[in-house]
Amino acid sequence: MRGTQPRRNEKEIPKLVAFDMDGTLLSGTPSWEMIHEHYGTMESARQSHIDYSSHKISYRQFMRRDVSAWPRPLKRAELMEALGQYRLRPEAPGVVDDLKLLGYEVAVISSGLDLIVRPVAKRLGIRYFLANRLGFDARGIFNGKVYPLVDPLRKDIALEGLALRLGVRLGDTICVGDSSYDESFLRAGGKAFVVGNPVLSAQLGVPNLTNLEELLEHLAIR
């Protein structure tokens, strides 16, 4: 006869630290811009950005419009090459390691492509990430399918789903982002921190970090 599982003490529920990627774990050019710069399609990207931000098009439409501007056949290997020059914040690995050692679950929630989010998460030793995807055939050629799993303006939905999966209450989540696109995500968690954006931090009434190591100080981790 199978025994019942012991009830987990409330104090044992793990807390989750969820990071945005572009501008938070990474510095420099955002990942979508890296691809557009590689292909010389920044002008069309700007118009798509305006239309999405003003709610004229959905995020799925935004993704399709972006991808349609890139050359065919669109190859996974070339996209990976375009994204391969990302710049990780130098303090990020140590901060992630410290959080994990202290028992926190760590995740990345990004509206970038998994083509860059996956290697960034792997480099940092982060098991959990949510990102948008493109479909590719067996030859690594784009097959026309887009998977908008993380809408930039509704990243709170992605956070809620991940927290539920991990058995973490939203009140026990700590969210770290850098731009207005992270606002729903930052408002959804129990605590929020903004990186390098004092205007946004003032609007939300949360701390502004100039360096990710300051997150540890705010969490009273020494």
Sequence and secondary structure as in RCSB ss.txt:
>XXXX:A:sequence
MRGTQPRRNEKEIPKLVAFDMDGTLLSGTPSWEMIHEHYGTMESARQSHIDYSSHKISYRQFMRRDVSAWPRPLK
RAELMEALGQYRLRPEAPGVVDDLKLLGYEVAVISSGLDLIVRPVAKRLGIRYFLANRLGFDARGIFNGKVYPLV
DPLRKDIALEGLALRLGVRLGDTICVGDSSYDESFLRAGGKAFVVGNPVLSAQLGVPNLTNLEELLEHLAIR
>XXXX:A:secstr
         GGGS  EEEE SBTTTEESS HHHHHHHHHT HHHHHHHHHHHHTTSS HHHHHHHHHHTS SS B
HHHHHHHHTT EE TTHHHHHHHHHHTT EEEEEEEEEHHHHHHHHHHHT  EEEEEEEEE TTSBEEEEEE  S
 GGGHHHHHHHHHHHHT  GGGEEEEE SGGGHHHHHHSSEEEEES HHHHHHHT  EESSTHHHHHHTT  
